[in-house]
Amino acid sequence: MTVLSAAALVSMVATTALAQSRQDFTLVNRTGYDISEVYVSPSKADDWEEDVLGDDTLEDGERANITFSRAGKTCLWDLKVVYSDDDSSAVWHDINLCRVERVTLRYNSKTDTTSATFD
């Protein structure tokens, strides 16, 4: 194996490891409402799995570190949040968590929509 081939292989392995470990992210709640449930599932999954907040609530203005204990083989994930006050929800699909470190949620009362920015 040439030095160039070895370097390319090391780079590819490091990129794959980084992609799998970088799925953790920070969720920031700037909606004006408390969030009682947060679900994160692979985009191709048929269900939402477990509420990652458990018994906790993500209050307006707070942030939560969402960590993955499972070794995911995908970078694309779906996110669902449920509000405490009326059990309404908002959903986003195909978030690339291999590149996103922070998701900030905002609610617009004029349009009655929750938006997300991905940094």
C-alpha positions as CSV (number, residue, x, y, z in Angstrom):
1,M,0.0,0.0,0.0
2,T,1.4,3.4,-0.9
3,V,1.6,6.2,1.5
4,L,-1.1,8.1,-0.4
5,S,-3.4,5.0,-0.2
6,A,-2.8,4.6,3.5
7,A,-3.5,8.3,4.1
8,A,-6.7,8.1,2.2
9,L,-7.8,5.0,4.1
10,V,-7.0,6.7,7.5
11,S,-9.0,9.7,6.4
12,M,-11.9,7.6,5.3
13,V,-12.0,5.7,8.6
14,A,-11.7,8.9,10.6
15,T,-14.5,10.6,8.6
16,T,-16.8,7.6,9.2
17,A,-16.0,7.5,12.9
18,L,-16.6,11.3,13.2
19,A,-19.9,10.9,11.3
20,Q,-21.1,8.3,13.7
21,S,-20.0,10.2,16.8
22,R,-21.3,13.6,15.7
23,Q,-24.9,12.7,15.9
24,D,-25.2,14.2,19.3
25,F,-26.6,17.8,19.2
26,T,-27.9,20.6,21.4
27,L,-31.6,21.4,21.2
28,V,-32.5,25.0,22.0
29,N,-36.1,26.0,22.9
30,R,-36.9,29.5,21.8
31,T,-40.6,28.8,21.1
32,G,-42.2,30.7,24.1
33,Y,-43.6,27.4,25.3
34,D,-42.4,24.4,27.3
35,I,-41.6,21.1,25.5
36,S,-42.6,18.0,27.3
37,E,-41.4,15.3,24.8
38,V,-38.6,15.0,22.2
39,Y,-38.3,12.1,19.8
40,V,-35.3,11.5,17.5
41,S,-35.4,8.5,15.1
42,P,-33.6,7.5,12.0
43,S,-35.4,8.9,9.0
44,K,-36.2,5.5,7.6
45,A,-37.7,4.2,11.0
46,D,-41.3,3.3,11.3
47,D,-41.7,4.6,14.9
48,W,-40.5,7.4,17.1
49,E,-38.8,5.2,19.7
50,E,-38.5,6.7,23.2
51,D,-38.9,10.2,24.5
52,V,-35.3,11.4,25.0
53,L,-36.4,13.9,27.7
54,G,-37.8,11.1,29.8
55,D,-39.5,12.8,32.8
56,D,-37.9,16.2,32.1
57,T,-39.3,19.2,30.4
58,L,-37.4,21.5,28.1
59,E,-38.6,25.0,29.3
60,D,-38.6,28.0,27.0
61,G,-35.1,29.5,26.8
62,E,-33.4,26.3,27.9
63,R,-31.2,23.9,26.0
64,A,-30.8,20.2,26.2
65,N,-27.9,18.1,25.1
66,I,-29.2,15.2,23.1
67,T,-26.8,12.3,23.1
68,F,-27.0,8.9,21.3
69,S,-25.9,5.8,23.1
70,R,-26.6,3.6,20.1
71,A,-24.2,3.4,17.2
72,G,-26.3,4.8,14.4
73,K,-25.2,4.0,10.8
74,T,-27.2,6.9,9.3
75,C,-26.7,10.7,9.3
76,L,-30.3,11.5,8.5
77,W,-32.7,11.7,11.5
78,D,-36.2,12.9,12.1
79,L,-37.1,15.1,15.1
80,K,-40.5,15.5,16.8
81,V,-41.3,17.8,19.8
82,V,-44.5,17.8,21.8
83,Y,-45.6,21.0,23.7
84,S,-46.6,20.8,27.3
85,D,-49.6,23.1,27.2
86,D,-51.8,21.4,24.5
87,D,-49.9,18.3,23.4
88,S,-49.5,19.7,19.9
89,S,-46.4,18.7,18.0
90,A,-43.9,19.8,15.3
91,V,-41.9,17.5,13.1
92,W,-38.8,17.8,11.0
93,H,-37.4,15.2,8.6
94,D,-34.0,14.3,7.2
95,I,-31.8,16.3,9.5
96,N,-28.2,15.6,8.9
97,L,-26.9,15.1,12.4
98,C,-23.4,14.3,11.1
99,R,-23.2,18.0,10.3
100,V,-25.6,19.7,12.6
101,E,-24.5,20.5,16.2
102,R,-27.4,22.7,17.3
103,V,-31.1,22.8,16.5
104,T,-32.9,26.0,17.6
105,L,-36.7,26.0,17.6
106,R,-38.8,29.1,17.3
107,Y,-42.6,29.6,17.2
108,N,-44.3,32.3,15.1
109,S,-47.7,33.1,16.6
110,K,-48.7,35.1,13.5
111,T,-48.4,32.0,11.2
112,D,-48.9,29.4,14.0
113,T,-45.8,27.5,12.9
114,T,-42.7,26.2,14.6
115,S,-39.5,26.6,12.7
116,A,-36.0,25.2,13.2
117,T,-32.5,26.4,12.4
118,F,-29.7,23.9,12.0
119,D,-26.2,25.0,12.9
